[in-house]
Amino acid sequence: MATKVATSADSARADLEQFRREHGAWTAMSIHLGDGLYTLDPRPDLRLLRLVQIASDLTNKPLDKVRVLDLACLEGHYAIEFALQGAEAVGIELRDTHLAKAEFAKRQLGLQRVSFQRDDVRNLSRDVYGEFDIVICSGILYHLDIPDVFDFVRRCYEVCTRVAIFDTQIALSPRDTVRDGSDVYHGLWYREHEENTDREARLRNLWASVDNTRAFWFTHASLSNLMAKVGFSSFYECLDPYVSVGEDRRTFVAIKGLRVEVRSSPATNEAAPAQSPELNTIAVDPVQGRRGGVVGIVKTHLPKPMKSLARRLLGARRGDAA
């Protein structure tokens, strides 16, 4: 009987199975390792597509000419994708189990332009890590406490040369108030761990913070104001490529550019910087409330005689009410 010769695909599959036995299964990221082999069952990752598309659209360089930072990179998928696009990528992650999986995928793919560093993202600095064309902050901002989150955003600004992407939970109402010096921000407090949870248990909770027991979620307006305060020149929300998430999960893009001076309006340049209000009180155009849904359907679809009858009936009811 002929002996079956193991192929490279068989070897890779055996390596993956052995790794899973030693380190556990992947929890989040389905990375294609080649030859139809995935770290998780194949599944689309539309957030990954969104991040890469933003980077491609908004940097002024091809992706193989940029340097990318993936903060709290989990199992390393985003950094690995940018490395496959030709970028120089750095992933920072504190949990050893995540780093082991990121390094395994890197080896299997034979990537040279990605590195993974074991560190707390709150230690981020230009002196240690240098500068990056693209800074990815996906799934980490809403795990940070006050005042750490303020310093963290400032550090993101420090190492960024062009685009910072913040994919984060936000507060839908200004429930709670916090301060950074004299600046006031609004949002809500979120419980990360119970107070008596020890550090090892917190590290094992892979979908929570490393050590802080609570985190602060900013409202959309307060997050926008914070980005302006640290120095980003403009701030946007990405709606397409579409990602199916709840209303309280958003993807924002902060641009580190030069602030322009308006040449035709000195008064504009002299005005104090405007802040996003928590509640927009500017009146909307009257057309927004002019017609209800039922009235619109009646006007569009009913034959003319029935429209006339409907108008008479509605007029009679208004007279009764008066």
C-alpha positions in Angstrom: 0.0 0.0 0.0 1.3 3.5 -0.9 2.1 5.8 1.9 0.3 9.1 1.8 2.7 12.1 1.6 1.7 15.0 3.8 1.2 18.2 1.9 1.9 21.7 3.1 -1.8 22.2 3.6 -2.0 19.1 5.8 1.0 20.3 7.8 -0.6 23.7 8.3 -3.8 22.2 9.4 -2.0 20.0 11.9 -0.1 23.0 13.2 -3.3 24.9 13.7 -5.0 22.0 15.5 -1.9 21.6 17.8 -1.9 25.3 18.5 -5.6 25.3 19.4 -5.0 22.5 21.9 -2.3 24.4 23.6 -3.6 28.0 23.4 -7.4 27.6 22.9 -9.6 28.5 19.9 -9.7 32.0 18.3 -12.5 34.1 19.8 -13.1 36.8 17.3 -11.1 36.9 14.1 -11.4 34.6 11.1 -8.1 34.9 9.3 -7.4 33.0 6.1 -4.1 31.2 6.5 -4.1 29.9 2.9 -5.3 26.7 1.2 -8.8 27.2 2.6 -7.6 27.1 6.2 -9.0 29.7 8.6 -8.5 30.5 12.3 -12.3 30.4 12.7 -15.0 29.2 10.4 -15.1 31.5 7.3 -17.2 34.6 7.9 -17.3 38.1 6.5 -15.7 40.9 8.6 -17.3 44.1 7.3 -15.6 46.2 10.0 -12.2 45.1 8.6 -13.4 46.1 5.1 -14.5 49.5 6.5 -11.1 50.1 8.2 -9.1 49.2 5.1 -11.4 51.3 2.8 -11.1 54.4 5.1 -7.3 54.0 5.1 -7.1 53.6 1.4 -9.4 56.6 0.7 -8.0 59.1 3.2 -4.3 58.6 3.2 -2.4 60.4 0.5 -0.1 57.3 -0.2 -0.6 53.8 -1.5 -1.1 51.3 1.4 2.3 49.7 0.7 3.9 53.1 1.6 2.1 53.7 4.9 2.8 52.7 8.5 -0.2 51.4 10.5 -0.7 51.1 14.3 -3.4 48.7 15.5 -4.1 49.5 19.2 -5.4 46.7 21.5 -5.1 44.5 18.4 -6.8 41.4 19.9 -5.8 38.4 17.7 -4.0 40.7 15.2 -6.3 40.5 12.2 -6.3 44.2 11.3 -2.5 44.5 11.5 -2.1 41.3 9.5 -4.5 42.6 6.8 -2.6 45.8 6.4 0.7 43.9 6.2 -0.8 41.8 3.4 -1.7 45.1 1.7 2.0 45.9 1.9 2.0 48.3 4.8 4.3 48.3 7.7 2.0 47.4 10.6 2.5 47.3 14.4 -0.1 45.7 16.8 -0.1 46.5 20.5 -1.8 44.0 22.8 -1.4 43.2 26.5 -3.1 39.7 26.8 -0.6 36.9 26.1 -3.3 34.6 24.6 -4.2 37.1 22.0 -0.5 37.8 21.1 0.2 34.1 20.7 -2.6 33.8 18.1 -1.4 36.9 16.3 2.1 35.6 16.1 0.9 32.2 14.9 -1.0 33.7 12.0 1.9 35.9 11.2 4.2 32.9 10.9 1.8 30.9 8.9 1.4 33.7 6.4 5.2 34.4 6.3 4.7 38.1 6.9 7.8 40.3 7.5 6.2 43.7 7.7 4.1 43.2 10.8 5.2 43.1 14.5 3.3 42.6 17.7 4.2 44.2 20.9 3.1 43.2 24.4 2.2 46.5 26.1 -0.7 48.5 27.6 -2.1 51.0 25.1 -2.0 53.6 27.8 1.8 53.5 27.5 1.7 54.6 23.9 4.3 57.2 23.0 6.1 58.5 19.9 9.4 58.0 21.6 8.8 54.3 21.9 6.8 53.5 18.8 7.4 56.3 16.4 4.8 57.9 14.1 2.1 56.3 12.0 0.1 57.4 8.9 -2.9 55.4 10.2 -3.8 54.8 13.8 -6.6 52.2 14.4 -8.4 52.4 17.7 -11.1 49.8 17.3 -12.9 48.4 20.3 -10.8 50.0 23.0 -11.8 53.7 23.7 -15.0 52.6 25.5 -13.0 50.3 27.8 -11.0 53.2 29.4 -11.6 55.1 32.6 -11.3 58.8 33.4 -8.8 60.3 33.3 -6.9 57.6 31.3 -9.1 58.1 28.2 -8.1 61.8 27.9 -4.4 61.0 28.0 -4.9 58.1 25.6 -6.6 60.2 22.9 -3.8 62.8 23.3 -1.2 60.0 22.7 -3.1 58.8 19.6 -2.8 62.3 18.3 0.9 62.5 19.1 1.8 59.4 17.1 -0.6 60.0 14.2 0.6 61.9 11.1 -2.7 61.7 9.1 -5.7 59.4 10.0 -6.9 58.1 13.3 -9.9 55.7 13.2 -12.0 55.3 16.3 -14.5 52.4 16.2 -16.3 52.7 19.5 -19.4 52.5 21.6 -21.0 55.9 22.4 -23.6 57.1 24.9 -26.9 58.0 23.3 -27.8 60.5 26.0 -25.7 62.9 28.2 -26.5 60.9 31.4 -23.2 61.6 33.3 -20.6 64.4 33.3 -16.8 64.3 33.6 -14.1 66.9 33.4 -10.7 67.2 32.0 -9.3 70.3 33.6 -11.8 73.0 32.8 -13.4 71.1 29.8 -16.7 69.3 30.4 -17.8 66.1 28.6 -20.9 64.1 28.8 -21.8 60.4 28.4 -22.4 57.4 30.7 -20.5 55.1 33.0 -20.1 51.5 32.1 -19.2 48.6 34.5 -16.2 46.6 33.3 -15.6 44.4 36.3 -16.9 44.1 39.8 -14.7 45.9 42.3 -13.5 42.7 44.1 -12.4 41.0 40.8 -8.7 40.2 40.9 -6.3 41.1 38.1 -5.9 37.5 36.8 -9.7 37.2 36.5 -9.9 40.5 34.7 -7.2 39.4 32.2 -9.2 36.2 31.6 -12.3 38.3 30.7 -11.2 38.9 27.1 -14.0 41.3 26.3 -13.4 43.8 29.1 -10.7 46.2 30.3 -7.4 45.0 31.6 -7.6 46.5 35.1 -10.1 49.4 35.5 -13.5 48.4 36.9 -15.4 51.1 35.0 -15.2 52.9 31.7 -16.7 56.1 30.3 -18.6 56.2 27.1 -18.8 59.7 25.4 -21.7 61.0 23.6 -21.2 61.8 19.9 -21.0 65.5 20.6 -18.6 65.2 23.5 -16.3 62.8 21.5 -16.2 65.3 18.7 -15.3 68.1 21.1 -12.6 66.0 22.6 -11.0 65.3 19.2 -11.0 69.0 18.4 -9.5 69.8 21.8 -6.5 67.5 21.4 -5.8 69.0 18.0 -7.4 67.0 15.2 -8.4 69.3 12.4 -11.6 67.6 11.4 -13.8 64.6 12.5 -16.1 62.5 10.5 -18.5 59.5 10.8 -18.2 56.6 8.3 -21.5 55.2 7.1 -20.3 53.2 4.1 -19.0 50.5 3.9 -22.0 49.5 6.0 -21.5 47.5 9.2 -24.6 46.0 10.9 -24.3 47.2 14.5 -26.5 48.9 17.1 -27.1 52.7 17.1 -24.6 53.1 19.9 -21.6 51.6 17.9 -20.0 54.1 15.5 -16.9 54.4 13.3 -15.3 57.9 13.4 -12.3 59.3 11.5 -10.1 62.0 12.9 -7.8 63.8 10.5 -4.6 65.4 11.7 -4.2 68.2 9.2 -3.3 71.9 9.1 -6.1 74.2 10.3 -7.0 76.6 7.4 -7.4 80.3 7.7 -10.4 81.7 5.8 -9.3 84.5 3.5 -12.6 86.1 2.8 -14.0 86.4 6.3 -11.7 87.8 9.1 -14.7 87.6 11.5 -14.7 83.8 11.0 -11.1 83.5 11.9 -11.6 85.7 15.0 -14.6 83.8 16.3 -14.1 81.3 19.1 -14.0 77.6 18.0 -17.5 76.3 18.0 -18.4 73.2 20.0 -20.9 70.4 19.2 -23.9 70.9 21.4 -25.4 67.9 23.3 -28.8 69.0 22.1 -29.3 70.9 18.8 -32.0 73.5 19.5 -31.9 75.2 16.1 -35.3 75.0 14.5 -35.8 72.7 11.6 -37.4 73.6 8.3 -41.2 73.7 8.7 -41.6 71.1 5.9 -40.3 68.5 8.3 -43.5 68.6 10.3 -46.0 69.7 7.7 -47.5 66.4 6.7 -48.0 63.1 8.5 -47.5 59.7 6.9 -51.2 59.0 6.5 -51.9 62.3 4.8 -49.0 61.8 2.4 -50.4 58.4 1.4 -53.9 59.8 0.9 -52.7 62.7 -1.2 -50.5 60.5 -3.4 -52.8 57.5 -4.0 -56.5 58.4 -3.6 -58.7 59.4 -6.6 -59.6 63.0 -6.8 -63.3 62.6 -5.6 -62.1 60.7 -2.5 -59.4 63.3 -1.8 -62.1 66.0 -1.8 -64.3 64.0 0.6 -61.3 63.4 2.8 -60.5 67.1 2.9 -64.2 67.9 3.8 -64.2 65.3 6.6 -60.9 66.5 8.0 -62.1 70.1 7.9 -65.3 69.1 9.7 -63.3 67.4 12.4 -61.0 70.5 12.9 -64.2 72.6 13.2 -65.5 70.2 15.9 -62.3 70.4 17.7 -62.3 74.1 17.6 
